[in-house]
Amino acid sequence: MIIVCVLQGALFFDGLLQKLQTAYQFKLEDYMDGMAIRARPLRKTVKYALISAQRCMICQGDIARYREQTSDSANYGKARSWYLKAQQIAPKNGRPYNQLALLAVYTKRKLDAVYYYMRSLAASNAILTAKESLMSLFEEAKRKLNKRFILSFLHAHGKLFTKVGMESFPRVASRVLQEFKTLLQHGPALLGFTHLLQIITINMFTIHNIHSRGEEGEERSVLQEQSTSLGLGMFALLVQRCTELLRDTPAEPVPVPDGEEEGKGEELEGMLRVSAFPLDLREILPCIKVWSDWMLGQPDQWNPPPCNIDISFSSPSSCSPDVWQCLADLCNLLARVDHEEVPLYKVDTEEVEGDEELTVLQLKEDRLLAGFVPLLAAPQEPCYTDQHTDMAIAADCKRVTVLKYFLEALCGQEEPLLAFKGGKYISVATSPPTHSLDTRSRQDSLTEKESDDVIVEAESSLSASGEDEAGDGENDIRQLKARRHDLTNKLAQQQKRRDKIQAVLQTGGQLELEVRPLFLVPDTNGFIDHLAGLKKLLQCGTYIIVVPLIVITELDGLAKGQDNFGGGPGSGGRSNGGRGNYNVTAAHVRAVQEKARLAVAFLEKGFEAREPHLRALTSRGNQLESIAFRSEDTSGQQGTNDDVILSCCLHYCKDKAKDFMPGQRNGTVRLQREVVLLTDDRNLRVKALTRNVPVRDIPAFLSWAKVG
């Protein structure tokens, strides 16, 4: 009877899937590419039909799973196939990951189970019951510590997830790093690409999870410090192994493209071809690229750098490699890699338009991690390549390009971590001492709030309090002394880091900006106060007006009468250039509302008319052809709306060290800019100038450009 019901259910959902495709005129095969964000928005009816189709596929997977259970079989291949298809349709839904985790539990694949449960929790539509399943998995891993690396890895993350037994975390973390280093030395094939990617993803989830549930403050908590240290330690080992493999890769002569140099036909000696990368390197490279994406999108979760973890407690000098020195070594080697071996084209280049020979290059790691919340803030720039090229080599060229951009970004931090000095890249980051992590972990009996409220006093006062309290009191005194010692070391390290950065800055020359305006990025105040000036700039046809999507959202809110009273710094409520101005009259509010309506109408009319000099840009740098659908998920992003507007400007600032670094020491650094931020907001102007973004108010720019 049960088998009959199961068969009838399978036939029913098969028929329902066919009816959905017929009724709404779409094919499921066209949407099974795992893309969370599509270049063109879907029709509303198709979107709802796809959600229904995903639910049907999950039900089909459940039916296939029940069928195997009734027949006492463990072959869940068909159920897994249905769940994977459901995941590809809408990667942001956590339900398919939860069902895949169930299959992994049934087949005793613990790493897969943890990975899919964490994907389920990190999805936009999370399945919260996965948390209890994770707890049970970590408890099971805790009872079976005889397994080598995988169980050690899960044991460490179990401590971070449950916050139980943290006093032994440094020892467990050191064993994880030691075993991970041994595995990498024997070759990544022992783990494989999938497991390596899952390991990196679990590290990212743990850091993201601890930060999201922790209290905001200037200083990271002990738990945040420890989770970040473990993730960066494993990343350092991957980078170190990647550098070793690159050193062993033989260099080949690469011909100079025609027209680039006078002597045509000459060759550049010592360049590394991407096609010559060994298999082990190709296994590691996607994981390094994914972690670099996370670091670019979540800088507050790892900067300033945490302390290192001891690899061996028996040898005090043995610790995880310095991640910044490893990255500097990798940067020097990547400079010799010919990442243009396979031509890649951006979406806004003329070569792409109308060229049927080009196809979208989608990296497998991006496809597998689509919809993963910790990576939503990472910069994504779609690119195209020729259909007849080797896609594996093209993908590696893309990864090398992304890594070069990431390493250049480390040089451009407010407090640089890498610097170009003496003809090579060096590390200028000073990490806290290794032993501080162990010292801080011994304070686990104190809550995070209590440890932050500790006032470090003189030894004499501590001794006096020790006389009043016996037993437990002496233990508290030792903890306070350890805390004071830790704070003293941290203060000394911060001063040393500032001195080192200052020394590097003093060796540099002057900075010059060469501004040739093409892209103009106005903020919300510009549309409220200077709409007529923006219309003149658009009509002159010389410049391209780039409107951040967050600005359009703010204008919509003002036009509807929302956030009329400012709402605090950078909250989006702007009127007359003032923020937080509560002493406004009703007439002023109505005037701002009317100006916002005119601005929204102007933008909607321009985009409907396909105005070639008007563009919309999302916070991740994606251009929109229409603003009919202009809602954007910014829940995973850090910073204010001002920071989002500034990031849109930085999208047009493509600085490459080889282009702007002077040939002589103390020479002038020249940066070229085609973007100008148009704002009269003082805070935003200061932020823009610190990031080397040209900024003017609209009347001043109109006067300079002689428009109107």
Number of C-alpha atoms within 10 A of each C-alpha: 5 10 13 9 11 17 13 13 15 20 12 13 18 14 11 15 19 13 12 18 16 11 10 15 11 14 14 16 9 8 15 15 16 23 20 18 12 9 11 9 12 10 10 9 10 17 14 13 19 23 15 15 21 25 18 20 26 23 19 25 27 19 23 22 22 17 18 16 13 10 9 9 10 12 14 19 14 16 24 23 16 22 26 21 22 28 26 21 23 23 29 26 25 26 26 30 28 26 23 25 28 21 22 21 17 13 14 11 13 20 21 21 25 24 24 26 31 26 31 29 24 23 20 18 14 19 20 14 12 23 15 11 18 21 15 13 19 23 16 16 21 17 10 13 14 10 9 13 18 19 22 24 22 24 25 27 21 25 21 21 19 13 13 12 12 22 18 14 23 23 17 19 25 23 21 25 26 19 18 21 20 13 15 19 12 9 17 21 15 11 16 13 19 13 17 20 23 20 23 19 23 23 22 24 22 21 24 22 18 19 18 11 8 14 13 10 7 6 11 20 19 18 22 21 22 26 28 24 22 25 21 27 26 23 22 23 23 24 24 22 22 21 22 16 16 21 13 10 16 12 16 15 13 16 13 14 11 11 9 8 10 8 10 12 12 14 14 11 12 14 20 24 21 22 16 13 17 13 12 17 20 19 20 22 18 22 24 21 21 23 21 19 21 21 21 19 20 20 13 14 20 19 14 17 20 24 24 27 27 26 25 16 14 8 9 11 11 13 19 24 20 19 23 22 20 21 24 23 19 23 21 16 18 20 15 15 19 19 25 14 15 20 13 21 19 14 16 11 9 10 12 17 10 8 10 9 11 19 15 15 19 17 16 13 15 18 15 17 22 21 25 24 21 24 27 22 21 19 17 14 12 15 18 19 21 19 13 9 12 12 16 15 19 25 21 22 23 22 20 22 18 20 22 18 17 18 22 19 17 20 19 16 13 9 16 16 24 23 22 19 13 9 10 13 20 21 21 22 22 21 18 21 15 18 16 20 22 19 17 20 18 16 20 17 12 12 11 16 10 9 18 11 9 11 10 14 11 10 13 9 11 18 12 10 15 18 10 9 13 10 8 9 15 17 13 17 18 14 19 20 17 17 20 18 15 18 14 11 15 16 13 12 16 15 13 14 18 16 12 15 18 12 12 15 12 10 11 16 15 9 12 12 13 11 14 11 16 16 22 23 24 26 26 30 22 25 25 24 19 17 18 14 18 19 14 13 23 19 14 12 11 14 16 20 22 22 23 25 24 24 23 23 17 22 28 17 18 28 21 14 16 14 17 23 20 19 15 15 15 18 16 23 25 27 27 15 16 17 18 15 16 12 7 12 10 10 9 13 16 15 14 22 23 17 21 28 19 17 24 20 11 14 20 16 12 17 19 12 10 13 15 13 19 18 23 24 22 19 23 19 18 17 18 18 16 17 16 11 8 13 12 11 9 14 10 15 19 14 10 13 21 22 17 22 25 22 19 24 26 18 16 15 17 12 16 13 19 11 11 14 16 15 11 10 13 12 14 16 17 15 19 16 21 17 26 23 25 24 22 21 20 11 12 20 20 13 15 22 11 10 16 17 22 20 22 17 17 23 17 11 16 16 10 10 12 9 14 12
